[in-house]
Amino acid sequence: MADLKEAHQLSFEQEINHWWIRTRFLYIDKAIRCLPNNTEAIHALEFGCGTGQNLYYLAQLSPYRARVISAIGIDPKLSNPCSPFLESSKVQLYPSQFDFQVGGQGATLRHASNMSQASSPQASSPQANAQENQYPKDIVKQSQDTNEQTNLLLVMDVLEHIPDDFDALNQWKRYLKPDGIAVITVPAFQLLWSPKDKFLRHLRRYRRREIMTLAKRCGFEVIYCRYIFSWAFPLVFIARKILFRKAKPSASLRPTNFFFNWIFYLAGKLEYLVRADYLLGTSVVAIIKKIE
C-alpha cells in the first residue's frame, strides 16, 4: 500500500510508476505464480489497501489481469474512497464502514456504518463488543462468499502498525481459501528505526526469521521470504543515522527524477531476478500458503 499519510505527495501517474511501488508489483505477480492452478480465477483481498494501487495493478496492469475477477481493498483510514484507482470496475475499496479494532483484543475487523459510530460510547457495551469481535462472514456484499472465493491475500506494509500482529494475521487468514496465497511486506531491521518510523506510526521493524515464524504460527507454509531493497540499505542507514538523524521526519514517497526512478526500479528488478537477499534489505517480503 501507499501509506495514506504520504498519498497526497504523488499524482496517480507518479504513484503507479514510483520505483518503490513498481518493485513490489513484481512480488505480487510472483505470488500469483504460486497459486496451485495456473488458470484459476483470482479473487484478491487486501487489508490496509491505502490508495488501492496494488489492486489497480492487479486488475489493469498485471500480466495476469485477465484472470482477476475481483480486487477488494479495506482500509479504515480511507475516509473518502475517491481514489483514481477505482477506474477499474473490478476494484472495490471499503473505507469507513470497516474499522480495525486495535487494543487488548488485538486487531479485528468490525462492521460500522461510519467511523464515529465505531468509536461511540454505545460500542463499549458488552453486547456491542460481542458483535464487533465477530469476524464478518460477508464483508463485501457484492461477493457471494468471500471465505470460499478469496485466493490471493495482500497484507503489504500493514503488520508493523498493529500491536498484535499474530492475532491480526491469524484472523485475516480466515478469508483465504485453503491453498490460497498471501503476500506480506514489512519494514526490515530495527537497526534502521528512526523518527520516520514514528511519523508513519510504525510499532516495529522485522527480521526475515520473525516473519517466517509468525507465518508458521498462523498456519501458513512459507514459500518465499527474502529481504528486498538490499541495494538501498547502506543509503537508508546513512540517511537515517547520520545525515538526517535530527531532521524533522516527512513523507518519503515523493516524485522522483525520471532517471533515478528508472535506475532504482532497475536495481529492484535485478534484485528480484537474482532471488533477492537473505542478509540485508530495507523491507521483508514473504509469500505464504494457507495449509489448513
N, C-alpha and C positions, 0 to 999 in steps of 0.2 A: 504494500500500500504506500501511497504518498501520504505522510502524516498530515492531517488537516491543519495542523499548526503551521505547516510550511506550504500548503497547497496554493496560497494566494501569490506565491513567488513566481509561478510558472503559468504560461498560457497552455491551452490544450495541446498545441503542436510541440511546445517545448517540453511538456511533461512526458508525452508519449515517446519522444525521441531522446530524452535525457539518458546519458550513458549509464547511470546507476540503475535506472528503471529498466532500460532495454536489456542490460546484462541479466537481470533477474527473470526476464521473459524466457531466456534460454533454458532455465531450470524448470519453468512451468511446462515447456514443451518436452523436456526430458521426463518429467513426471508422467505425462500422457503416454509416453512410450513404455512406461512401466505398468500400464493397465493390462490385465490378463488377456483381454481381447482387443486386437488392434483395429477392429472395425466397430467396436462398441460405441454407442451414442454417449456423449459426455454431458453430464448434469453437474455443473460446478457450483460450489457454495463457498463464499469467502467471508470469514469473520474478521472484522476490522478492515473493511474494504477501502477506507479512505475515500478518495475521489472516484474510485472504480476503474482505474486504468488497467489493472490486471484482468478484470472481467471483459473490458472492452477489447483488450488484446486477444483474449481467447475467442471472442465472438466475431471479431472483424479482421484480425491480422495474422493470427497463428496459422501455420500450415495445416493445422487440424481443425480449423474453424468450421468446416463443413459437417463435422461430427458433433459440434456443440449445439445442444438443444436448448439449454437454459444456463444462465450465468447469474447467480443470485448473490447479492452482497448485503451485509449487515454492518452498520457502524453507528453506535449510539451518538457519536459526535457530529454526524452528518445531519444537521438540523433542517437543511433545505436541500432535497435531492434534485438540484437543477444542474447536475454535472453534465458537461458536453459528452461524456462517455455514455450517456443514456441514449445516444442517437441510434444505437443498435436495439432492435426490438427484443433481442434475446437477453439483454442486460436489465436486471431489476435491482434497484437499490432501496433498502429499507432503513430509514434513519430513526426518527423519534419514537416510532411505535414499538421499538425494541430497545431495551436498556440493559447494560451489563451491571449486575449487582456485584459490587466488589466489597469484600469485608470478611467477616468471620465465616461466612458460608462459601468463601472462595469467589469464583466468577461464574455466574449462571446467567442465562437469558431469561428475562421476564417480559411478559407482554404488558404494554401500557399504551393507551391511546395517545399520550404525549409525555414528554419528559417531566413536566411538572406534576402530572398525575402519578408518575412512578415514584416521585420523591415526596409525595404529600403525606401528612400525618396519618391519614387513613391507611396508608400502605404499611404502617408499622404494626397493625393489629395482627394477632395470631392467624386469623382467617386469611388476611391479605398476604402475610408471609408464606403461608402454606401454598397459596395459589401462585405466588411469584416464584417459589422454588421448584415448581413443577417444570419439567422440561417440555416445552410445547411440541406437540406431535406434527402440527402443520404450520410452521412459521410463515409459509408463503401460501396464500390461498390459491394462487394460480397453479400450484404444484399439487398433483393428486396425492402423493405420499412421499415427502422428501426423504424419509428414512429409507425407503426402498430404492429411490432413484439416484441419490447423490453418490457419485463415484469419484469425484475429484474435490478435495477439500483444501482450501488455501488459508494458511494462517501465517501471514508474512509481516514480520516486524510488529507483532501484537503481544506475544507472551511476556516480553520484558516490561510491559505496562501493568501486568496483573499480579497481585500479591501471591495468589495460589495458582501457579502455572499448571501444576499437576491436575487440580480439580477442573480447571478450565479446559485443558486438552482432553481430559477423560470424558467430560460432558459433551464437548463438540464432536467427539468420536461417534456419539450415538446417531448423528446424522449421516454417517458414512456407511454405505453398504459393505458387507464382507468382501474382502479383497480390494476394496476401494483404496485409493491412493491419496495421501495428504502431503502437502509441501509446507515446510516450516522454514522461515528465516528469522534470525535474531542477531542483534549486535554481538560481537565477539570480544572477549578478553577484558576482564575488569581492569587490567593494566591501562586500557585506553579510556577509563572513566574520567569524565571531565564535567565542568559546568554545563556543557552542551547536553549531556545526558539528563541532567536535572531540568534543563529548559524543555526537553522533549518528554519529560515526566517518565523517564525510564526508572525502573527499580533495580535493575541488574544488567550485567552483560554475561555472556555464556562462553564456556569452552565446549568444544565438539563432544567430548565424552559426557558432558552434562545433558546435552540434548539427546544423545543416544540412550542414556539411562532413563531419562524422562519418558521417551517414546516407548521403551520396552515396558516400563512400569504401567503405562496406559494401555498395554495390549497391542502394540504395533510391532511389526517386523521392520528393522532398519534396512532399507535397500541401498541408500546412498547418504553419506554425511561427510561434508567437507567444509573447510574454511574457504571463503571467496574474498575477492579483492585483496589478495595477498600482496600484490604489487603496490597497493596503496598503504599498507601497514606502516612502513617507515615514515611516509609523508604525514599520515594522520598522527602518528606518535610525536613527531617533531612539532607539528602544528598545535596539538593539544597540550603537550607537556612543556614546550619551550617557547615557541613564537607567540602563541596567543593564550598562554596559561592564565593570564589575569584579565583577558578581554571579556567584555560582556557577550554572552552567547547569543547567537542569532540563527536564523534558518540557513541550512547549508544547501538545500535543493534550490539552487538559483540558476538562471540562464548561464550556460557555459559557452565560451567561444567555440565556433564550429570546429576549428582544427583540434582543439583539446578535447572536445566532446567525442570526436571521431577516434582520436588516439586512445582515450580512456576506455571507450567501448571496445576497440580492437584488443586492448590489453585484457579486458574481461573475457572476451570471446576466446582468445588464445588460452587463457587460464582454464576456461570451460572445456576446450578441446583436449587439453592435456590432463583432464580429470581433477582440476583444482588442487587444493593443498591440504595436507594433513597437519601442517605445523603452524602456519600463521595466516591471518586474514582479519579483516575488519568486521566480517559477518560470518555466520554459520548458516549453511543450507542443508536441510535434511529432506529426503524423500522416503516416506514410510508407508507401510501397507497394513491395513486393519486385518488381523488374523483371527478374530473371534466374532 
